[in-house]
Amino acid sequence: MLTFLIDRIGILIDMDAYPANRYWERGFWMHLVAGMTFTNEWSFIDQRIGTNFPLWSLSYEVAYYVAFMLLLFFRGVGMVIALALVILVAGVKVWLLLPAWLIGVWLHHLLRLDRRSRGTSLLLMVLPMALYFLFLALGIRDLLGALSDLLVLRFIGHSVGFSNEFIWDITVACLFALHLLGAAGLLKTVGTASGPLSGCIRWLAGGTFSLYVVHFPVLMFTNAAMGMHLSGLSRIGVLLTLTVVACYVFAWCFERRLTRFRAGIRTFGALAGSWYRARHND
């Protein structure tokens, strides 16, 4: 909703600061429904939610969460039918990146059990970064991209949007998972840090999801609002500062209040359950 609001205001200030293919010229309600339901990248849909281009990945993740929920909490024929329906509706391009998400699930569980030496942890943290740059230098990304295109053309026959480099993306996910595994292991060997710096790092980390989902439309709006004022490094500095501040204000309003939101939802669920049981018993 914030994206729609500031995009609308931004084009009133300076329409030329925005992309030529504007979403509001191609159906406001279609974009709104796709964005509110996180289905903007499902099946053959390729819907940008205004200027908030990074939201494409949330559409993928919601499909994974729904499938995960069905596998975890449901059983029997109904679960199989519902899961098949989700797989069909979400579309092949979403499931091409499922291995990258599963690697994250695996890592989440492994980190709670992992115990390794400082040397091994340091190697796991550094080696994936070195391999990443080596792969780029050797042209492996281009090679895997070409292989992805070949497989898509051979077995799918149509565009897969943000999944067009799915083999490379899964490779990067593996490298990043190993890096995080090593970093987590290294942190366990040095213990938990305390002090102003660690507190600052934790506070910044607590707003990174908001930074991800808010930064692009805020950046576009700030650029439009500034007009021709400032240029060069001064402009970049102001844009960066205002965008980060706006994102952390958003985090203060929403992300940092998740505990309260969850408590409110649980309370509502308990009250609704009590009301239902009272009606049912009557």
Secondary structure, DSSP 8 states (H G I E B T S, - for coil): -HHHHHHHHHHHH-GGGS-SS-GGGS-HHHHHHHHHTT-TTSTT-----TT-GGGHHHHHHHHHHHHHHHHHH--HHHHHHHHHHHHHHH-HHHHHTHHHHHHHHHHHHHHTT----HHHHHHHHHHHHHHHHHHHHTTHHHHHHHHHHHHHHHHT-S--GGGTTHHHHHHHHHHHHHHHHHHHHHHHHH----SHHHHHHHHHHTTHHHHHHHHHHHHHHHHHHHTTS--HHHHHHHHHHHHHHHHHHHHHHTGGGHHHHHHHHHHHHHHHHHHHHHHHH-
